[in-house]
Amino acid sequence: MILTSRVVWAKFLAGITLFALCAMSLTGHASTDDELWIVLQKAAVAARALSYEGIFVCQTAQQSKSVQITHLFDGKNEFARNVVLDGATREVLSQGNNLIIYNQKNEKIVIEKRRGQNMFPAILPLNFDSIRDNYTLHSSTQERVADRQARVLFLEPKDRLRYSYKFWIDSEYGLLLKSVRFNQRSEIIESIGFNRLSLLNSIALDWFTPKIDSKKNYVMEDEPVILPDGKLSVTWEIKELPAGYRKVDQMVRMVPGKPYPIMHMIFSDGLASVSLFIEPTNKSGKTKVALVTTGSTSFYAGVNNGHLVTAVGEVPEATVVQIANAVVISK
């Protein structure tokens, strides 16, 4: 582990310990529930504050892929490089919240810029208030993942508007080693976990560059045009969101192939997220209303006062339907 990571990690552990001592002084003892949430909070920080490299495997009913990850924290900034090892060549480089994706498409390398996303193992938020309000947490016995001892935690929703999770947390460093997501029938819909992991002992960034074939042509993908909210010719409001979900982002954008701007909003409960799109209906043909689930992703599209409202996210069907139906449109 690099020295800066040791310092950050030590300070974090000291802060968590102080929090636990304060809780004990107020209640006379630290509850088991609080101890478990502290373990999960450590995992959220460890994924960002430690420097490591390894290979993890992501499996769904539709596909399985291996990803090589290198992550470094230099005391101030995060750097990461993810390389998909199966199928078409794909690399993701990130610095803080800025992502650059390199995709091989035919004889070209297409470069895309994206906003930051929580990628494994940094899938847990730093703020747990909403999660504690909407999930319960309990523990199981220790198990071994990637040749490391891990503590097993179960995160279960208090309603049917979210999925449940099983986490394996490294017993020594607190890093999330594996995550499994279950649907409402307790069936595994996604599994992602390390099969090889080691800590970095260097702050060199010579690896922080794409390794895709430099002989191919690199093409920058056109970035979506973001417009002021006033450019959308419709008045709308959101009412009665599912418990725990709140709007975390909003933009009006032009999309290739569309002659009009589209409103895009993102809602989250801190762990799960849903994208909501509002656009005028297609006057040249009949707009389809649909509710579809593929793996962990649910998709719902409905018509609301002359507009197509679409909600999509890795949540149960009831959640996307409820969020889409929370939109009130007035012309």
C-alpha positions in Angstrom: 0.0 0.0 0.0 1.3 3.5 -0.8 2.2 5.8 2.1 -0.6 8.3 1.3 -3.2 5.6 1.4 -1.9 4.5 4.8 -2.3 8.0 6.1 -5.8 8.5 4.7 -6.9 5.0 5.9 -5.5 5.6 9.4 -7.3 8.9 9.7 -10.5 7.3 8.5 -10.3 4.5 10.9 -9.6 6.9 13.7 -12.7 8.9 12.8 -14.8 5.8 12.7 -13.5 4.7 16.0 -14.2 8.1 17.5 -17.8 7.9 16.2 -18.2 4.5 17.7 -16.9 5.7 21.1 -19.3 8.6 21.1 -22.2 6.3 20.4 -21.1 4.1 23.3 -20.8 7.1 25.6 -24.4 8.1 24.8 -26.0 4.6 24.9 -23.7 2.8 27.2 -22.7 0.3 24.5 -22.3 0.2 20.7 -25.2 -1.6 19.1 -24.6 -4.5 16.7 -26.5 -2.5 14.0 -24.2 0.5 14.3 -21.1 -1.7 14.1 -22.3 -3.3 10.9 -23.1 0.1 9.3 -19.5 1.2 10.2 -18.1 -1.9 8.4 -20.1 -0.9 5.3 -19.0 2.8 5.6 -15.4 1.6 5.7 -15.9 -0.3 2.5 -17.2 2.8 0.8 -14.1 4.8 1.8 -11.6 1.9 1.2 -12.6 1.6 -2.5 -11.6 5.3 -3.0 -8.8 5.7 -0.5 -6.7 2.5 -1.1 -4.5 1.8 -4.1 -4.9 -1.6 -5.6 -4.9 -3.7 -8.8 -6.6 -6.9 -9.7 -9.2 -8.7 -11.9 -12.9 -9.0 -11.1 -15.6 -10.9 -12.9 -19.0 -9.5 -13.6 -21.8 -12.1 -14.3 -25.4 -11.7 -15.3 -27.9 -14.1 -16.9 -26.9 -12.5 -20.3 -23.1 -12.3 -20.1 -19.9 -12.8 -18.2 -16.9 -10.5 -18.5 -13.6 -10.1 -16.8 -12.2 -6.6 -16.0 -8.7 -5.7 -15.1 -8.6 -2.7 -12.7 -5.8 -0.5 -11.5 -6.8 2.2 -8.9 -4.5 4.8 -7.2 -5.2 7.4 -4.6 -2.3 9.9 -4.2 -3.6 11.6 -1.1 -5.6 14.1 -3.1 -6.9 12.6 -6.3 -8.2 9.2 -7.6 -7.0 7.6 -10.8 -8.3 4.4 -12.2 -8.0 2.3 -15.4 -10.5 -0.5 -16.2 -9.8 -2.8 -19.1 -12.5 -5.3 -20.3 -10.6 -8.6 -21.1 -13.4 -10.4 -23.0 -15.0 -9.6 -26.3 -14.6 -6.2 -28.0 -11.7 -4.0 -26.6 -12.9 -1.5 -24.1 -11.0 0.7 -21.7 -12.2 3.2 -19.1 -9.9 5.8 -17.6 -11.1 8.0 -14.8 -9.7 10.9 -12.8 -12.1 11.9 -10.0 -15.5 12.2 -11.6 -14.3 12.5 -15.2 -14.5 9.3 -17.3 -13.1 8.7 -20.8 -14.2 5.5 -22.5 -12.2 3.9 -25.4 -14.3 1.5 -27.5 -13.1 -0.4 -30.5 -15.7 -0.3 -33.2 -14.7 -1.9 -36.5 -11.4 -0.2 -37.6 -11.9 2.8 -35.3 -11.4 3.6 -31.6 -14.3 5.7 -30.5 -13.6 8.0 -27.5 -16.5 8.9 -25.3 -16.6 11.4 -22.3 -19.0 10.6 -19.5 -19.9 11.9 -16.0 -18.6 10.0 -13.0 -20.2 6.7 -12.1 -19.9 4.4 -9.1 -18.0 1.5 -10.6 -17.0 -1.6 -8.7 -15.7 -1.8 -6.0 -16.7 1.8 -5.4 -20.4 1.0 -5.7 -21.3 2.1 -2.1 -22.1 5.8 -1.4 -20.2 7.8 1.2 -23.5 9.1 2.6 -25.6 6.3 4.1 -28.5 8.3 5.5 -31.0 7.2 2.8 -29.8 3.7 2.8 -30.2 3.3 6.5 -33.7 4.6 6.2 -34.7 2.1 3.5 -32.6 -1.0 4.1 -31.8 -3.3 7.0 -28.3 -4.8 7.5 -27.2 -8.0 9.1 -24.1 -10.2 9.1 -23.2 -13.8 8.5 -20.0 -15.9 8.9 -16.7 -15.1 7.3 -15.9 -16.5 3.8 -12.9 -16.5 1.5 -12.8 -14.4 -1.7 -9.8 -13.9 -4.0 -7.7 -15.8 -1.4 -8.7 -13.2 1.3 -10.9 -13.5 4.4 -14.1 -11.5 4.1 -16.9 -10.6 6.4 -20.3 -11.3 4.8 -23.1 -8.7 5.1 -26.7 -8.8 3.8 -28.5 -5.6 2.8 -32.2 -6.1 2.5 -34.9 -3.5 1.5 -37.7 -2.5 3.8 -40.1 -2.5 0.8 -40.5 -4.0 -2.7 -39.0 -1.0 -4.5 -35.4 -2.1 -4.3 -33.2 -5.2 -4.7 -31.4 -6.9 -1.9 -27.6 -7.4 -1.8 -24.9 -9.6 -0.3 -21.5 -8.1 0.3 -18.1 -9.6 1.1 -15.9 -7.1 2.9 -12.1 -7.7 3.3 -11.5 -8.4 6.9 -8.1 -6.6 7.0 -8.5 -3.6 4.7 -12.2 -3.1 4.6 -12.4 -3.2 0.8 -15.5 -4.6 -1.0 -14.3 -7.9 -2.5 -17.6 -9.2 -4.0 -21.2 -8.1 -4.4 -24.3 -10.1 -5.4 -27.7 -8.6 -6.2 -31.0 -10.6 -5.8 -34.4 -10.0 -7.2 -37.6 -10.3 -5.2 -37.7 -14.0 -5.7 -34.2 -14.2 -4.1 -32.6 -15.2 -7.4 -29.2 -13.9 -8.3 -29.4 -11.3 -11.1 -25.9 -10.0 -10.9 -22.6 -11.1 -9.3 -19.4 -9.1 -9.4 -16.2 -9.9 -7.5 -12.5 -10.1 -7.4 -10.6 -13.3 -8.3 -7.2 -11.6 -8.0 -6.3 -8.6 -5.9 -3.1 -6.9 -4.6 -2.3 -3.5 -3.1 -0.1 -1.1 -5.0 3.2 0.1 -3.4 4.0 2.8 -6.0 2.5 6.1 -6.8 3.8 6.0 -10.4 1.1 6.8 -13.1 2.9 5.2 -16.1 -0.1 2.8 -16.4 -2.6 5.6 -16.6 -2.9 5.6 -20.4 -5.0 3.6 -22.9 -3.3 0.5 -24.4 -5.7 0.1 -27.3 -4.1 -0.4 -30.7 -2.5 2.9 -31.5 -2.4 2.1 -35.2 -6.2 2.5 -35.5 -7.9 5.8 -36.1 -9.1 7.5 -32.9 -12.5 9.3 -33.3 -14.1 11.5 -30.6 -17.8 10.8 -30.2 -20.0 13.8 -30.4 -20.9 14.9 -26.9 -24.6 15.4 -26.1 -25.6 19.1 -26.3 -26.8 20.2 -22.9 -29.4 23.0 -23.0 -31.0 25.3 -20.4 -34.1 23.9 -18.8 -36.2 26.7 -20.4 -35.6 25.1 -23.8 -38.1 22.4 -23.0 -41.5 23.4 -24.3 -43.5 21.8 -21.5 -44.3 22.4 -17.8 -43.9 19.5 -15.5 -43.5 18.6 -11.8 -42.7 15.4 -9.9 -45.1 14.2 -7.2 -45.1 11.2 -4.8 -41.7 9.6 -5.6 -41.1 6.2 -4.1 -39.9 6.4 -0.5 -36.2 7.2 -0.2 -35.7 8.3 -3.8 -34.7 11.8 -4.6 -33.6 13.7 -7.7 -29.8 13.9 -7.9 -29.3 15.3 -11.4 -31.3 17.0 -14.2 -30.5 18.2 -17.7 -32.1 19.1 -21.0 -30.2 17.6 -23.9 -30.3 17.1 -27.7 -30.0 13.5 -28.8 -28.7 12.4 -32.2 -31.7 11.5 -34.4 -34.2 13.5 -32.3 -35.4 16.9 -33.7 -36.4 18.1 -30.2 -34.8 18.4 -26.8 -35.3 15.7 -24.2 -35.5 16.2 -20.4 -33.3 13.7 -18.5 -33.5 13.3 -14.7 -31.8 10.9 -12.4 -33.3 9.7 -9.1 -31.5 7.6 -6.5 -31.9 6.2 -3.0 -28.2 6.3 -2.5 -27.6 2.8 -4.0 -30.1 2.2 -6.7 -30.7 4.8 -9.5 -33.4 5.4 -12.1 -33.1 7.6 -15.2 -36.3 9.4 -16.4 -36.8 10.9 -19.8 -39.6 13.2 -21.1 -40.1 13.9 -24.8 -42.9 14.7 -27.2 -44.7 11.6 -28.6 -44.0 10.6 -32.2 -46.8 12.2 -34.3 -46.0 10.0 -37.3 -46.8 6.7 -35.6 -48.4 5.1 -32.6 -46.3 5.3 -29.4 -45.9 2.0 -27.6 -46.4 1.6 -23.9 -44.2 -1.1 -22.5 -42.9 -2.6 -19.2 -39.9 -4.9 -19.6 -37.3 -6.4 -17.3 -34.0 -7.8 -18.5 -31.8 -9.1 -15.8 -31.6 -6.4 -13.1 -32.8 -3.6 -15.4 -36.4 -2.6 -15.6 -37.8 -0.4 -18.4 -41.2 1.4 -18.5 -42.6 3.8 -21.2 -46.0 5.5 -21.0 -47.8 8.4 -22.5 -48.6 11.4 -20.4 -50.4 14.4 -21.9 -48.9 14.1 -25.3 -45.4 13.2 -24.1 -43.5 9.9 -23.8 -42.3 9.4 -20.3 -39.6 6.7 -20.0 -38.0 5.3 -16.8 -35.2 2.8 -16.7 -33.0 1.6 -13.9 -31.6 -1.4 -12.1 -34.6 -1.6 -9.8 -37.8 -3.7 -9.6 -40.6 -3.0 -12.1 -42.8 -1.3 -9.6 -40.1 1.4 -9.0 -39.8 2.5 -12.6 -43.6 2.5 -13.0 -44.1 4.6 -9.8 -41.4 7.1 -10.8 -42.8 7.5 -14.3 -46.3 8.0 -13.0 -45.1 10.6 -10.5 -44.6 13.0 -13.5 -47.4 15.6 -13.9 -47.2 17.4 -17.3 -49.2 20.5 -18.2 -48.9 22.2 -21.6 
